[in-house]
Amino acid sequence: MMTAVESHMTYSNSYTINQEEVYMTQEDDWDRDLLLDPAWEKQQRKTFTAWCNSHLRKAGTQIENIEEDFRNGLKLMLLLEVISGERLPKPDKGKMRFHKIANVNKALDFICSKGVKLVSIGAEEIVDGNAKMTLGMIWTIILRFAIQDISVEETSAKEGLLLWCQRKTAPYRNVNVQNFHISWKDGLALCALIHRHRPDLIDYSKLRKDDPISNLNTAFEVAEKFLDIPKMLDAEDIVNTPKPDEKAIMTYVSCFYHAFAGAEQAETAANRICKVLAVNQENEKLMEEYEKLASELLEWIRRTIPWLENRAAEQTMRAMQQKLEDFRDYRRIHKPPRVQEKCQLEINFNTLQTKLRLSNRPAFMPSEGKMVSDIANAWKGLEGVEKGYEEWLLTEIRRLERLDHLAEKFKQKCSMHESWTGGKEELLSQKDYESASLMEIRALMRKHEAFESDLAAHQDRVEQIAAIAQELNELDYHDAASVNARCQGICDQWDNLGTLTQKRRDSLERVEKLWETIDQLYLEFAKRAAPFNNWMDGAMEDLQDMFIVHSIEEIQSLITAHDQFKATLPEADKERMATMGIHNEILKIAQTYGIKLSGINPYTNLSPQDISTKWDAVKHLVPLRDQMLQEEVARQQANERLRRQFAAQANIIGPWIQTKMEEISHVSVDIAGSLEEQMNSLKQYEQNIINYKSNIDKLEGDHQLSQESLIFDNKHTNYTMEHVRVGWEQLLTTIARTINEVENQILTRDAKGISQEQLNEFRASFNHFDRKRNGMMDPDDFRACLISMGYDLGEVEFARIMTLVDANNTGVVTFQAFIDFMTRETAETDTAEQVMASFKILASDKNYITVDELRRELPPDQAEYCISRMTRYIGGDGPTGALDYISFSSALYGESDL
């Protein structure tokens, strides 16, 4: 029984407490009417004593007997100050009973101030050394300061601690934590908690469920040695007790929670940093790949343009045709992969920018000279040079073709002329007239006149030779030197023949007065035979003349000229018969007057047999010429078929490409369904386009046949192979870009948590105001769209929004920009402040972090990534080698130091 004074000093204020802040009542945890189970009391004494000492040792003291050492209230107040970090009222220094009660009341008041409801625990029981009440008080302190703040998935205290244990031990065999008593008897649960957080301390695979004493002692010893958790339980007591004390187990397990809580916080911070760094590393890798691919493509263009700009003409048709074949290989083999690389480069650039935007990073700016626009300009320059190169090749081939024809014609005419002039200089230089008879002089005179007539007839051929040589020089013929030398030789020889002819005529005329007229019939024959012979030489030359044509019209013109020539043959035959008639008259006179003829016409080397032989040759060449012309007609007809065959395909493929380009501009707007369904539809559409490639290849084959046949024009179509090639490349690039836009929309949807229904709503709104159906809205339509969705826009606010959706001031808003704007405010992305806070946890609240801390908390590759990029910490409070994680966090997001 207590005295009245003692009753008056009872800690009655412990009942006055705000019920909304009650943490936990004790009715379910403490039976005040029954004595403690002896086994439980023993476990609680040991556990609670060890728990108190784990905190009191920080103040340099400890307790031996839990109900005796707290009786004066001094160590109880000290314990509360250590575990709360707060100062309690100054204790009374007296040793009287009321001094002790006052100190204990100060401790109980402090406990109450923390929202704890104390039931039936008064200062007198503690001062009197009531073991049951003392243990109850210590359990209340443990609940409030060691267990209350434990929270896992919105559960708290006992339930939160139990859920934490269940989650940490779930992967381990033979462990099933359901409570804080029987579930811990075999020691495996405690060993699993240690192994989960520090696998280096325990080899869990060697533990046996049938050896609980060893398991428990292993856990106790490891926790005390490496985790600074004092031994609070006896293995034998736990194993030999049917149901171990729940409060003792909870107290001990809570020490593990607090020991590992800091590590888990650091682990969470490290995971956040790793996630951010992984995004940064992936983006940097994409940037490096873009830079590498852009460099390679620009280098290829840089190497290719000089080759296409080289206009050094070859000297032979064969060499120029090889250049044309090399150019075809370039167009068929070398350029198409580069077209794909250019398209892929643009796609990679757009994807990278989308990822940077979604991860709250600044936009990627390629190195100088490697922007997408730079590559496009370089590509445009390449195509311009490429077109000029092909035109130059074809022009040069035509020139060489003309040169080969002229050179062959030059050689033929020179050979005929040189054959005619052979021996003429020696003949004109003779002085046979000095010793000739009258008849011989007359013959020589007439013969010379015939030669002059023949010489004049050959003047036209000499002029033709000179004209052809001049044209070869103007066309820059490779062997112009030999042509000029041969032409000069012929001209010099012709001038010399003229001089010698005049000199011989002068000599003959001087002695002509001394001689009588020579037989006029021989002279007449010679005069008529020579021009006729020259006409036949010209006819034979024309019949054997080489020709080059490029159309049916041109060959038809030659056929008409040949028909006109054949129409002159009857008149020529009359001339031949008249000339032969003169010879017959000579024979008749000689026979009539008995003149013995020598058989040689003194005035000409031409005999009637020569005329007849050459006439037969002319008649033989006429049908041969007919055959050549008809063969050329067949070749030109074949060329015309090639033109029509190419045109028939080009007139189908050209409009097909134009139609597909128009369809693609609408397809992303018209396709319904989810983005994945749109993607599948677009890829099927792309596959249909790729399947059409065989038609392009067939047209390429026909184009090559036309070029090999030297066909360079086609009046049956407006589509050239170059038009089709450029259109095909643009078609492939456009469908690839359209697919990439949908891929970026998927990235945006997944990164920002947009549902398919939301995306469909956004698409429906966009399509409604996309009046041109080209996948873009002008500013007025965009504004109307926003107003229809509930935005109240003033001029200033709308101007601000336009800077977001049209940063480059293009005057249009794309669907991707529209989606980015609609989801911008709800984006859940990491920020520089969040990353900075995570580093601060790893650095234990310091403004710097060390290399060792980074390597301990982060995976090796990401730790080295941070070390290589962080700058030195310049604050005076850091050790040598400390790193500045604050500037690094800001730099990740393109921000200035916070």
URSULRA-V36964 format. One record per residue. N is the residue number from 1. OMEGA is omega in radians with two decimals (999 if undefined). Layout:
<<N | OMEGA> <N | OMEGA>>
This chain:
<<1 | 3.12> <2 | 3.06> <3 | -3.14> <4 | 3.12> <5 | -3.13> <6 | 3.12> <7 | -3.12> <8 | -3.07> <9 | 3.12> <10 | -3.11> <11 | -3.08> <12 | -3.11> <13 | -3.11> <14 | -3.12> <15 | -3.10> <16 | -3.06> <17 | 3.09> <18 | -3.04> <19 | -3.13> <20 | -3.12> <21 | -3.14> <22 | 3.14> <23 | -3.09> <24 | 3.03> <25 | -3.01> <26 | -3.09> <27 | -3.09> <28 | -3.05> <29 | -3.01> <30 | 3.12> <31 | -3.06> <32 | -3.05> <33 | -3.10> <34 | 3.05> <35 | 3.11> <36 | 2.96> <37 | -3.07> <38 | -3.12> <39 | 3.13> <40 | -3.13> <41 | 3.14> <42 | -3.14> <43 | -3.13> <44 | 3.12> <45 | -3.08> <46 | -3.07> <47 | -3.08> <48 | 3.10> <49 | -3.14> <50 | -3.13> <51 | 3.12> <52 | -3.12> <53 | 3.12> <54 | 3.09> <55 | -3.10> <56 | -3.12> <57 | 3.07> <58 | 3.09> <59 | 3.07> <60 | -3.14> <61 | 3.09> <62 | 3.10> <63 | 3.10> <64 | -3.10> <65 | -2.94> <66 | -3.10> <67 | 3.13> <68 | -2.97> <69 | 3.10> <70 | -3.00> <71 | -3.14> <72 | 3.07> <73 | -3.05> <74 | -3.12> <75 | 3.08> <76 | 3.09> <77 | 3.12> <78 | 3.13> <79 | -3.13> <80 | 3.10> <81 | -3.11> <82 | -3.03> <83 | -3.12> <84 | -3.07> <85 | -3.13> <86 | 3.12> <87 | 3.06> <88 | 3.10> <89 | -3.10> <90 | -3.09> <91 | 3.03> <92 | -3.05> <93 | -3.12> <94 | -3.12> <95 | 3.13> <96 | -3.09> <97 | -3.08> <98 | 3.04> <99 | -3.13> <100 | 3.14> <101 | 3.14> <102 | -3.12> <103 | 3.13> <104 | 3.11> <105 | 3.08> <106 | 3.11> <107 | -3.13> <108 | 3.07> <109 | -3.13> <110 | 3.12> <111 | 3.13> <112 | -3.10> <113 | 3.13> <114 | 3.05> <115 | -3.12> <116 | 3.10> <117 | 3.12> <118 | -3.10> <119 | 3.04> <120 | 3.07> <121 | 3.13> <122 | -3.09> <123 | -3.09> <124 | -3.13> <125 | -3.13> <126 | -3.12> <127 | 3.14> <128 | 3.10> <129 | 3.10> <130 | -3.04> <131 | -3.10> <132 | -3.12> <133 | 3.14> <134 | 3.11> <135 | 3.11> <136 | 3.13> <137 | -3.13> <138 | 3.11> <139 | 3.09> <140 | 3.12> <141 | -3.14> <142 | 3.14> <143 | -3.05> <144 | -2.97> <145 | -3.11> <146 | -3.00> <147 | -2.99> <148 | -3.02> <149 | 3.11> <150 | -3.11> <151 | 3.11> <152 | 3.13> <153 | 3.04> <154 | 2.96> <155 | -3.10> <156 | 3.06> <157 | -3.03> <158 | -3.12> <159 | 3.13> <160 | 3.13> <161 | -3.14> <162 | 3.14> <163 | 3.10> <164 | 3.12> <165 | -3.13> <166 | -3.11> <167 | -3.08> <168 | -3.07> <169 | -3.07> <170 | -3.07> <171 | -2.97> <172 | 3.12> <173 | 3.07> <174 | 3.12> <175 | 3.11> <176 | -3.05> <177 | 3.13> <178 | -3.07> <179 | 3.12> <180 | 3.05> <181 | -3.02> <182 | -3.08> <183 | -3.04> <184 | -3.01> <185 | -3.08> <186 | 3.07> <187 | -3.08> <188 | -3.13> <189 | 3.11> <190 | 3.13> <191 | 3.13> <192 | 3.10> <193 | -3.13> <194 | -3.09> <195 | -3.12> <196 | -3.08> <197 | 3.13> <198 | -3.10> <199 | 3.14> <200 | -3.04> <201 | -3.06> <202 | 3.00> <203 | -3.02> <204 | -3.07> <205 | -3.11> <206 | -3.12> <207 | -3.13> <208 | -3.11> <209 | -3.10> <210 | 3.12> <211 | -3.04> <212 | -3.12> <213 | -3.13> <214 | -3.14> <215 | -3.12> <216 | -3.14> <217 | 3.08> <218 | 3.14> <219 | -3.12> <220 | -3.08> <221 | -3.14> <222 | -3.12> <223 | -3.11> <224 | -3.05> <225 | -3.00> <226 | -3.06> <227 | 3.12> <228 | 3.06> <229 | -3.07> <230 | 3.11> <231 | -3.05> <232 | -3.06> <233 | 3.01> <234 | -3.12> <235 | -3.08> <236 | -3.14> <237 | -3.11> <238 | -3.08> <239 | -3.04> <240 | 3.10> <241 | -3.12> <242 | 3.12> <243 | -3.11> <244 | -3.11> <245 | -3.07> <246 | -3.10> <247 | 3.12> <248 | 3.13> <249 | -3.13> <250 | -3.14> <251 | -3.09> <252 | -3.11> <253 | 3.13> <254 | 3.09> <255 | 3.09> <256 | -3.14> <257 | -3.11> <258 | 3.12> <259 | -3.07> <260 | -3.08> <261 | 3.12> <262 | 3.13> <263 | 3.14> <264 | 3.08> <265 | 3.10> <266 | 3.13> <267 | 3.11> <268 | 3.12> <269 | 3.14> <270 | 3.13> <271 | 3.11> <272 | -3.14> <273 | 3.13> <274 | 3.14> <275 | 3.14> <276 | -3.12> <277 | 3.13> <278 | 3.09> <279 | -3.13> <280 | -3.13> <281 | 3.13> <282 | 3.13> <283 | 3.12> <284 | 3.10> <285 | 3.10> <286 | 3.10> <287 | 3.12> <288 | 3.13> <289 | 3.10> <290 | -3.12> <291 | -3.11> <292 | -3.11> <293 | 3.12> <294 | 3.12> <295 | -3.12> <296 | -3.13> <297 | 3.12> <298 | 3.10> <299 | 3.10> <300 | 3.10> <301 | -3.14> <302 | 3.13> <303 | -3.02> <304 | -3.06> <305 | 3.10> <306 | 3.11> <307 | 3.14> <308 | 3.13> <309 | -3.12> <310 | -3.12> <311 | 3.11> <312 | -3.07> <313 | 3.03> <314 | -3.04> <315 | -3.08> <316 | 3.10> <317 | -3.12> <318 | -3.13> <319 | 3.14> <320 | 3.09> <321 | 3.06> <322 | 3.06> <323 | 3.12> <324 | 3.11> <325 | 3.08> <326 | 3.13> <327 | 3.09> <328 | 3.10> <329 | 3.11> <330 | -3.11> <331 | -3.06> <332 | -2.94> <333 | -2.96> <334 | -3.06> <335 | -3.08> <336 | 3.10> <337 | 3.13> <338 | 3.05> <339 | 3.11> <340 | 3.13> <341 | 3.14> <342 | 3.12> <343 | -3.13> <344 | 3.13> <345 | 3.12> <346 | 3.13> <347 | 3.14> <348 | -3.14> <349 | 3.14> <350 | 3.13> <351 | 3.13> <352 | -3.13> <353 | 3.10> <354 | 3.14> <355 | 3.13> <356 | -3.14> <357 | -3.11> <358 | 3.14> <359 | 3.05> <360 | 3.10> <361 | 3.08> <362 | -3.13> <363 | -3.13> <364 | 3.05> <365 | -3.14> <366 | 3.09> <367 | -3.14> <368 | 3.12> <369 | -3.09> <370 | 3.05> <371 | 3.08> <372 | 3.12> <373 | 3.09> <374 | 3.14> <375 | 3.12> <376 | 3.13> <377 | 3.11> <378 | 3.14> <379 | 3.11> <380 | 3.09> <381 | 3.12> <382 | -3.09> <383 | 3.09> <384 | 3.11> <385 | -3.12> <386 | 3.13> <387 | 3.12> <388 | -3.13> <389 | -3.13> <390 | 3.11> <391 | 3.12> <392 | 3.14> <393 | -3.10> <394 | 3.10> <395 | -3.11> <396 | 3.12> <397 | 3.08> <398 | 3.14> <399 | -3.13> <400 | 3.09> <401 | 3.10> <402 | -3.13> <403 | -3.14> <404 | 3.13> <405 | -3.13> <406 | -3.12> <407 | 3.13> <408 | 3.11> <409 | 3.10> <410 | -3.13> <411 | -3.12> <412 | -3.13> <413 | 3.11> <414 | -3.13> <415 | 3.12> <416 | -3.14> <417 | -3.12> <418 | 3.06> <419 | 3.14> <420 | -3.07> <421 | -3.10> <422 | 3.09> <423 | -3.09> <424 | -3.13> <425 | 3.10> <426 | 3.13> <427 | -3.12> <428 | -3.12> <429 | -3.13> <430 | 3.06> <431 | -3.11> <432 | -3.11> <433 | -3.09> <434 | -3.11> <435 | -3.06> <436 | 3.07> <437 | -3.12> <438 | -3.12> <439 | -3.13> <440 | 3.12> <441 | 3.13> <442 | 3.13> <443 | -3.14> <444 | -3.13> <445 | 3.14> <446 | 3.11> <447 | -3.14> <448 | 3.10> <449 | 3.10> <450 | 3.12> <451 | 3.12> <452 | 3.09> <453 | 3.12> <454 | -3.14> <455 | 3.13> <456 | 3.13> <457 | -3.12> <458 | -3.13> <459 | -3.13> <460 | 3.14> <461 | 3.11> <462 | 3.11> <463 | 3.09> <464 | 3.12> <465 | -3.14> <466 | -3.13> <467 | 3.12> <468 | 3.11> <469 | 3.12> <470 | 3.14> <471 | 3.09> <472 | 3.09> <473 | -3.13> <474 | 3.12> <475 | 3.05> <476 | 3.11> <477 | -3.01> <478 | -3.13> <479 | -3.10> <480 | -3.11> <481 | -3.14> <482 | 3.08> <483 | -3.13> <484 | -3.13> <485 | -3.13> <486 | 3.12> <487 | 3.14> <488 | 3.10> <489 | 3.13> <490 | -3.14> <491 | 3.11> <492 | 3.13> <493 | 3.13> <494 | 3.09> <495 | 3.14> <496 | 3.10> <497 | 3.11> <498 | 3.13> <499 | -3.13> <500 | 3.13> <501 | -3.14> <502 | 3.14> <503 | -3.12> <504 | 3.11> <505 | 3.12> <506 | -3.13> <507 | -3.14> <508 | -3.14> <509 | 3.13> <510 | -3.09> <511 | -3.08> <512 | -3.11> <513 | -3.08> <514 | -3.04> <515 | 3.11> <516 | -3.12> <517 | -3.13> <518 | -3.04> <519 | -3.07> <520 | -3.14> <521 | 3.07> <522 | -3.12> <523 | 3.14> <524 | 3.10> <525 | -3.11> <526 | -3.10> <527 | -3.13> <528 | -3.10> <529 | -3.07> <530 | 3.13> <531 | 3.11> <532 | 3.08> <533 | 3.12> <534 | 3.08> <535 | 3.11> <536 | 3.07> <537 | 3.12> <538 | 3.13> <539 | 3.12> <540 | 3.12> <541 | 3.13> <542 | -3.13> <543 | -3.14> <544 | -3.09> <545 | 3.07> <546 | 3.12> <547 | 3.09> <548 | -3.12> <549 | -3.12> <550 | -3.14> <551 | 3.09> <552 | -3.13> <553 | -3.12> <554 | 3.14> <555 | 3.10> <556 | 3.09> <557 | 3.10> <558 | 3.13> <559 | 3.12> <560 | 3.12> <561 | 3.14> <562 | 3.10> <563 | 3.09> <564 | 3.10> <565 | -3.12> <566 | 3.12> <567 | 3.14> <568 | -3.07> <569 | 3.11> <570 | 3.12> <571 | 3.11> <572 | 3.13> <573 | 3.07> <574 | 3.11> <575 | 3.11> <576 | -3.11> <577 | 3.09> <578 | 3.13> <579 | 3.11> <580 | 3.09> <581 | 3.08> <582 | 3.12> <583 | 3.12> <584 | 3.10> <585 | 3.10> <586 | -3.13> <587 | -3.13> <588 | 3.12> <589 | -3.12> <590 | 3.14> <591 | -3.11> <592 | -3.05> <593 | 3.07> <594 | 3.12> <595 | 3.11> <596 | -3.10> <597 | 3.11> <598 | -3.12> <599 | -3.13> <600 | 3.05> <601 | -3.08> <602 | -3.05> <603 | -3.10> <604 | 3.07> <605 | -3.13> <606 | 3.10> <607 | 3.06> <608 | 3.11> <609 | 3.11> <610 | 3.14> <611 | -3.11> <612 | -3.13> <613 | -3.09> <614 | 3.09> <615 | 3.07> <616 | 3.12> <617 | 3.12> <618 | -3.13> <619 | 3.11> <620 | -3.09> <621 | -3.09> <622 | 3.12> <623 | 3.09> <624 | 3.10> <625 | 3.07> <626 | -3.11> <627 | 3.13> <628 | -3.12> <629 | 3.13> <630 | 3.08> <631 | 3.12> <632 | 3.06> <633 | 3.13> <634 | 3.14> <635 | 3.13> <636 | 3.07> <637 | 3.08> <638 | 3.09> <639 | 3.13> <640 | 3.08> <641 | 3.10> <642 | 3.12> <643 | -3.11> <644 | 3.14> <645 | 3.11> <646 | -3.07> <647 | -3.13> <648 | 3.14> <649 | -3.09> <650 | -3.13> <651 | 3.04> <652 | -3.04> <653 | -3.12> <654 | 3.10> <655 | 3.12> <656 | 3.14> <657 | 3.13> <658 | 3.13> <659 | -3.13> <660 | 3.11> <661 | 3.12> <662 | 3.14> <663 | -3.10> <664 | -3.13> <665 | -3.13> <666 | -2.94> <667 | -3.12> <668 | 3.13> <669 | -3.02> <670 | -3.08> <671 | 3.12> <672 | 3.10> <673 | -3.13> <674 | 3.11> <675 | 3.11> <676 | 3.10> <677 | 3.07> <678 | 3.13> <679 | 3.13> <680 | 3.13> <681 | -3.13> <682 | 3.13> <683 | 3.05> <684 | 3.10> <685 | 3.12> <686 | -3.13> <687 | 3.09> <688 | 3.10> <689 | -3.14> <690 | 3.13> <691 | -3.14> <692 | -3.05> <693 | -3.12> <694 | 3.10> <695 | 3.10> <696 | -3.14> <697 | 3.13> <698 | 3.10> <699 | 3.07> <700 | 3.13> <701 | 3.11> <702 | 3.11> <703 | 3.12> <704 | 3.10> <705 | 3.13> <706 | -3.14> <707 | 3.10> <708 | 3.08> <709 | 3.11> <710 | 3.05> <711 | -3.03> <712 | 3.09> <713 | -3.13> <714 | -3.09> <715 | -3.05> <716 | -3.13> <717 | 3.04> <718 | -3.09> <719 | 3.01> <720 | 3.10> <721 | 3.14> <722 | 3.09> <723 | -3.10> <724 | -3.14> <725 | -3.12> <726 | 3.13> <727 | 3.14> <728 | 3.13> <729 | 3.12> <730 | 3.13> <731 | 3.13> <732 | -3.12> <733 | -3.09> <734 | -3.14> <735 | 3.10> <736 | 3.12> <737 | 3.14> <738 | 3.09> <739 | -3.14> <740 | 3.10> <741 | 3.11> <742 | 3.09> <743 | 3.12> <744 | 3.08> <745 | 3.08> <746 | 3.10> <747 | -3.13> <748 | -3.13> <749 | -3.08> <750 | -3.08> <751 | -3.04> <752 | 3.03> <753 | 3.13> <754 | 3.08> <755 | 3.11> <756 | 3.12> <757 | 3.10> <758 | -3.13> <759 | 3.11> <760 | 3.10> <761 | 3.11> <762 | -3.11> <763 | -3.14> <764 | 3.13> <765 | -3.13> <766 | -3.10> <767 | -3.11> <768 | -3.09> <769 | 3.05> <770 | -2.95> <771 | -3.14> <772 | 3.12> <773 | 3.14> <774 | 3.10> <775 | -3.13> <776 | 3.06> <777 | 3.01> <778 | -3.04> <779 | -3.13> <780 | 3.11> <781 | 3.13> <782 | 3.13> <783 | 3.12> <784 | 3.11> <785 | -3.14> <786 | 3.13> <787 | -3.14> <788 | -3.13> <789 | 3.01> <790 | 3.13> <791 | 3.08> <792 | -2.93> <793 | 2.91> <794 | -3.10> <795 | -3.10> <796 | -3.12> <797 | 3.14> <798 | 3.10> <799 | 3.12> <800 | -3.13> <801 | -3.14> <802 | 3.09> <803 | 3.11> <804 | -3.03> <805 | 3.14> <806 | -3.05> <807 | -3.10> <808 | 3.08> <809 | 3.14> <810 | 3.13> <811 | 3.11> <812 | 3.12> <813 | 3.12> <814 | 3.12> <815 | 3.14> <816 | 3.12> <817 | 3.10> <818 | 3.12> <819 | 3.14> <820 | -3.12> <821 | -3.07> <822 | -3.09> <823 | -3.02> <824 | -3.03> <825 | -3.07> <826 | -3.09> <827 | 3.09> <828 | -3.11> <829 | 3.06> <830 | 3.10> <831 | 3.12> <832 | -3.14> <833 | 3.13> <834 | 3.13> <835 | -3.14> <836 | 3.13> <837 | 3.11> <838 | 3.10> <839 | -3.12> <840 | 3.07> <841 | -3.14> <842 | -3.08> <843 | 3.13> <844 | 3.06> <845 | 3.07> <846 | 3.09> <847 | 3.11> <848 | 3.10> <849 | -3.09> <850 | 3.11> <851 | -3.13> <852 | 3.14> <853 | 3.11> <854 | -3.11> <855 | 3.13> <856 | -3.00> <857 | -3.05> <858 | 3.02> <859 | -3.02> <860 | -3.05> <861 | -3.13> <862 | 3.04> <863 | 3.14> <864 | 3.08> <865 | 3.13> <866 | -3.09> <867 | -3.08> <868 | -3.05> <869 | 3.12> <870 | 3.08> <871 | 3.11> <872 | 3.08> <873 | -3.03> <874 | 3.10> <875 | -3.09> <876 | -3.05> <877 | -3.08> <878 | 3.11> <879 | 3.08> <880 | 3.13> <881 | 3.12> <882 | -3.04> <883 | -3.08> <884 | -3.13> <885 | -3.13> <886 | 3.10> <887 | -3.13> <888 | -3.14> <889 | 3.12> <890 | -3.10> <891 | 3.13> <892 | -3.08> <893 | 3.07> <894 | -3.11> <895 | 3.01> <896 | -3.13> <897 | -3.14> <898 | 999>>
